[in-house]
Amino acid sequence: MPASILILDDESTLRTFLTRTLHDQGYETLPAATVADALDLVHTRHIDCALLDQNLPDGRGLDVLRALKKVDADLPVIVMTGYGSLDGVKAAIRQGAYDYLTKPVDLTELKRLLGQALETVGLRREIRRLRADQLQQASDVVIGRSSAMHEITHLIQRVAASPVSVLIQGESGTGKEIVARLIYHNSQRAAQSFIAINCAAIPEHLLESELFGYEAGAFTGAKRQKKGIIELADRGTLFLDEIGSMKLEMQAKLLRVLETRELRRLGGTQDTRVDLRVIAATNRDLRAAIETGEFREDLYWRLAVVEIDLPPLRDRVEDIDLFVAKFVSDFARLFAKDIRDVSPEALEALRSHRWPGNVRELRNVLERAAILCEGPEISLEHLPADLVAHHKAAPATPRPGAILPPGGVDLKRTVADLEHQLITQAMEQAGGNQTLAAQILSISRDELRYRLQKRRGAERQEA
């Protein structure tokens, strides 16, 4: 599909010349003589690049530039101007113009700029698409059907847009780094770096040099300057995993960086300014660690401007089916196997397991099962023996039943009330999403909508 170029110029000769020339070059051309015509095209047609004259009879090209940027912030705009009107170009560049051309337009320069601009916007859109895919994949792992996870999702969306520090707390395997990446991908720093470090995985005597870097000669073996992780994260996001394992001396140095936004490399004599967002995570109870003197209270409050507490998987059993479906699909594709389902017995065993390793453990169990499975269905034989043995040894969960009272019941009303309760709960778990609620109830979306409308009609009649 050819790229579409908006050409806004009130000089009919130049507009016609550019329209024909670019059309012959294989572009789709959208000519406009006024700001009003250009704005109509902006809101009704897809535009890949724009050539804008600065001064028009009914306004300025900057008005169209602003409208284009509202529709697509990445869209490249090239401003056309006379030799004596370069002041307006500066304003256009400040408002997001890609570049400018002076009149009379040099065709060679125009073709070069168009090629560069379209290549740039193509790369930006591809990066945005890849980020969206990564974000969706991460969301699939973190976001479940439980009300707790829906609340966390909304919190992530709200906090991502702000520059504040975030502390993510939860057991090992609950997805703390995935949440951190979700915040990063939705933040204004998404175009900059995301640097993660596991504070528990680096020996104490090496952690300071890893975080702060060092100058040449700072210690034996320091032959050249090295920037630390904090400095490398400048303008981006720094993720400090397992912050609870950091020793008090290092906590004090980290606190200084967070308060002053400056750091000093080992062996250095000058401070370096840094601009970064810090997201920390821990599986420890930091408030308890403060009471025992193992964690600084002032650092805690500096990190925990916003706290996100991830519940363990055992407290959101309703999410297990969602994770099972995703992981089975992922591993079937990865191992090129025709695995389409999990047997009811195996699914019940997965639901009843306590999952001390949380989502990470569930993922590992299903990866193993997918490797062992040779047919279309994962069954008990593909699950770890201890998990199956524990499931079989557990007492059977009594099925909910109904007791008929001596005086009888209004069966239709009782069934209708039960249906209404289940639908209401499903809609709450799905956060109001009818498609997801229908999946929870194992009915179609159309059937759910019919039942909702039927209930509303009955309520109106009763009123």
N, C-alpha and C positions, 0 to 999 in steps of 0.2 A: 504494500500500500504506500503510495507516494506521500512524502511529508507535505503538510499544508502550511503555506506561508501567508500571513496577513500582511497586506501592503497598504499602508495608510499615508496618502499624500494628496493634497488638493491640486497639485499641478498635473493636469490630465495627461500631458505629453510624457512626463517622467513616469507616472503611474502606469500608463499603457505600455511604455517601453519595458519597465521592470516586470510587469505581468506577463508579457509575451516572452521575454528572455528567460525568466525562471520557469515558465511553462514548458519551453523548449528544452530546458535542462532536466525535465522529468518531475518538477514539483507541481503540487496542486496550489493554485494561486487564488487568494481571496482579496480582491481590490476594494478599497474604501476611500471615499473622497472627504468624508467628514468624521468627526468624533462620534456622532450619533450612529452613522453607518457601521463604524468599527465596533462600537459597543454592542450593536445588534449581532454582529458576527461572533464576538467574544462569547455571548450567552447562548448562541444557537449552533455554533460549529466547533468542531475539534480543531485546535490550532497547535502546530508544532514549533513555530517560530514567527516572530513579528518584526516587520520593518516599519518604523514609525517616524513620520515627520514631526518636528517639534511644535510648529505653530500652524494651527488650522483655523478656518473661518469661525467655527463654533466652539473652540476650546484649544486645549494643548495635548500634545502626544502623551504627556505625563499622566493625564486622566485615564487614558487607555492602558498605559503601563500599570497603573495601580489596579485597574480592573482585571487585567491579565494575571497579575500576581496573586490576586484573591482566588482566581479559578485554579491556577497552577503555579505555585511558588518557584518551581524549577524551570518554567518556560523561558527560553532565551529571547530577549528583546534587543534589537539593534536600532539605535537612534540615528536618524539622518538629519544633518544640520549643515548650515552654511558656514563658511570659514570664520565669519565674524560672530557666531552665536555659540561659542564653546562653553559659555557659562551655564547654559541650560543643560549641557551634557553632564556637567558635574552633578547637578541635581538628579539627573536620570540615573547615573551610575550609583549614587547613594541610595536610590530607591530600587535598585536591583537590575538595572539594564546590563546586558551582557557586554556590549561594546558600542562603538559609534562609527559612522561613515560621514565624511564631508562631501558636500555637493560641489561640483558634479560627481556623481557616483562612479567610482572606478570598478568596472565589472570583475576584474581579476580579484580585487580586494573583497568585493561582495561575495563572490563564490567561495573564497577562502574562509571568510567569516561564517558564512552559512554552514559550510561543511564542519567547521570546528564547533559551532554552536549546537548543531543537531547531534554531533557525536557526543558532546558533553551532556546534553539533556538525556540522550539515550542511556548513557552510563549511569546518570543519576537515577533514572527511573528503574533501571535494572537493579541498582543497589537498593533502592526503596522496596522493590519487589522481593528481593532476597531477604531483606530485613523483616518484611512482613511475613514471609514464609517461616523464618526462624522464630519470630514472635509467636506465630500460630502453633508451631511445634512445641515451643516452651509452654504456651498456654494450655495445650492439650494435656500436658503432664501435670500442671499445677492446678488448673481450674477443674473442679468437680461439680457434682450435682448438689452437694451438701450446702446448707445455708451458710455455714462458717466460711467455706471457700468462696462463695459469692460475695460475702462481705469483704474478704481479703482482696478479691479482684477489684472491687470498687475502690478500696483503699489504695491499691497499687496505682490505679489510674489517676487518683487525685494527687498522690504524693509525687508521682513521676514528674509532673510539670513544675514542681518547686525545686529549689536548689538545696534543701535541707538534708542533713545527715539522717540516715535510716539504720535502725538496728533490727535485724531479723533473728528471731529466736525460735528454736524448734529442735526436736530430736534429730539425730543423724539419719539422713536419708529422706527427710521430708521435703526437700527441694529448695533449700535456702538460696543456693547460688542461682537456680533458675528464676526465683523471685527477684533476685538482685539484677539479673540480666533483663527481666521484663521491665523493671524500673528504668534501667539504662536505655533500653530500646525506645521507651516512650518519653524520654527526657529530651531537653534541648541540647544535651551533650551527646546525642546518639551518633553524630557525625565524627566525634572524637574517640579516643581510645578507651577501652574497658580493660583494666589490668587487675588481675586477681592474684592474691597470695594467701596461702594457707599458713597462718602463723604457727600452727602446731607441727607442721612438717619440716620446719627449718630449725636447725640447732640454735640454741640461745645465743651463742657467741658469733653466729653468722647473721642473725636477723637484723642487727643494726646496719651492717654494711649493705644488706639486700634492700632495706627500706630507704636508707639515706644516701647510699653511694659513698665513694671515697676519692680522695685526691692521690695523685702519684706520690709514693713514698710514705703514705699514711701508716703502713705497717709492712712487715716483711712479705714480699711477693706482690705488693701493690705497685706494679711497674708503670701503670698509666691511669689516668682519671677514669672513673666509672660512675655514671649516673645511677641513682637508686630508683626503686620502683615508684616511690612517691613523686620524684621529679619526672619520671617517664609518663606518669598519669596526668601531668599538667594539662589543664583545659578539659580533661576527661573525667572518668569515674574510677575510683580506686575501691576495690572490693577486698576487705580484710576478713577472711574466713577464720573461724575459730579464734576470735579475738580474746576469748576468755582464757586462753593458754598463755597470753603475753605476760611477761614478768613486769613487776612494778616499775623498775628503772626504765624499761622501754616504754611503758605506758606514759610516764612523765614526759618523755621526749616526743611521743606521738601527740600528746595533749598540747604541747607547745606549738607544734605545726598547725594543729587545728585552730588554735587561738590566734596565732600571728600570721598564718599563711606563709611562713618562711621556714626554710630548713638549712642546715649546714652539713655538708658532706664531712665524713671522717677525715681528719687531718686538714680541714679547710679553715680559712680565717674570715670568709665572707658568707653572708646569708643569701639564699636564692629564693625569690618569690615564686609561689606556686598557687595556681587556681584550680582546685579540684573538688569534686563531690566525693564524700566518703560514705560507703555502705558497708556496714559490719555485720557479721553473723556469728552466732554461738549456739552450742548445744548445752551450755552451762546456765545455771541460774545466777546471773550476775548480781542480782540483789543479795543473794545469800553470800556470794563471793565478797561483796562489799562489807558485809557484817563480819566476815572472818579476816578482813584485811588483805585479801588476795586481789582485789580489783579496786581501782581508784573511783570514788564516787563522782568526782568532777569530770573524769573522762567518760563515765557512764552517761551523765546528763548531756555531755557534748555530743556523744554518738547517738543517743536515744531521743533525738528531737521527735522522731516518729518511730514507734515500735510496731513491728508486725510479728505476731505470734502464730506460727504454723502448727495446727493440730496434728497429732500422730494419726496414722492411717486407721488404727483400731477405733478411733473416735469418729470416723467418718466412713463407716462400712458401705454406705450407699454409693461411695465413689469407686469402690473396687471394680464393679462391673465395667465402668467407663475405662479405667486403666487397663483392665484385662483385654477389652476389645481393641484398644489402641496398640498395646504391646504385641498382641498376637498378630495383628495386621502388619505391624512394622517388621517383626521377625520372619513372618511368612514371606514377605517381599525380600528381605535381606538374604534369606537362605534359599530363595526360589522354590518354596514349597506351597502346596495347595491346601493350606490349613485355613479352614473357614469358621471353626467353632470350637467351643470348650464344652465337654459333657456336663450335664447337670450335677453329677456327683463331684467332678473335679472343681466346678465352680463353687459348689457348696463348701468344699474343703478350703478353697481360697478365701471365701467369705468368713469362715470361722477361725482362721489363723490369726494370731495376735500381732504378727508383723513387727517384731522388735526393730528390724532394719527399715521399716516403712516402705515408701514407694520404691526405693532403690532395691530392697530385698525382693519385692514383688516382681520388679523388672528382671532381676537375675533368675528368679524361679521360672518365669515364662520364657526367658531366653534358653534356658536348659531344656524346658519342655519342648520348645519348637525344634531344637536340635535332635531330640530323641524321637519326636513324632514322625511317623511315616505315612500317616493317612490324613484325612481331612479334619480330624477332630482330636484335640488334646484331651486325654482321659487321666484317671488317677494314676495309672502306671507310669505316666510321664512326669509326675510330680515327685519331689524328694520324699524318701521313705519316712523320715521322721515327721514330716508335715502330714502325710497320709495316716500314719499310726496315731498321731495325736488327734486327728479328726475322727477316726474310728473309735477311739477310746472315750471321746467326749460324749456326755449324755445327750440323747436326742432332744432337740428343742421342741417343746409341745406346740402343736399347731393351734392357732387361735380358733375358737369355736363360738357357737351361739347357743344360748339356752332358751328354749321356748317357755315363756311364762305361762302360768296356769290359765290366765284369761285370754291367751292368744295375742296376736300382734296384727297390725296393719302392714302386711308384707310389702306392698308397693311403696308405702311411705317410708318404711324402715330401709328398704333397698335404696330408695332415692336419697335418703339422708346419708347413708353410708357412701354412696357414690359421690355426693357433694363433698363430704369430708376428705375422701381420697383425692379428688380432683383439686381441691383447695390446697392440700398438702403438697401435691405434685407441682402446682403452679408456684408455691412458695419456694420449694427446693430448686426449681428451674429459674427463679428470679423473674417470673412473668413471661418467660420464653415458651410459647405454646408448642413449638416443635419439640423442644427438649422435654417438656411436661408430657407430651404424647408418648415419647419414647419411654419415659419412666413408667407410664401406665400400659405400655405395650398395645397402644391403639394408634390409629392414624390421626394426623393433625385435623383433618376434616371432621372425623368423628368427635374429637375433643371439642372443636368449635361448635358442633351441633349440640353436644351435651351441655356446654356452657350457655348457649342461647336458649335451650329448652329450660334450663334451671332459671334463667333470668325471666323468661316468660311466665313460669309458674309463680315466681316471687311477685311479679307485677299483678297477677290474678289474685293472689292472697292479699296483697295490699289494697 
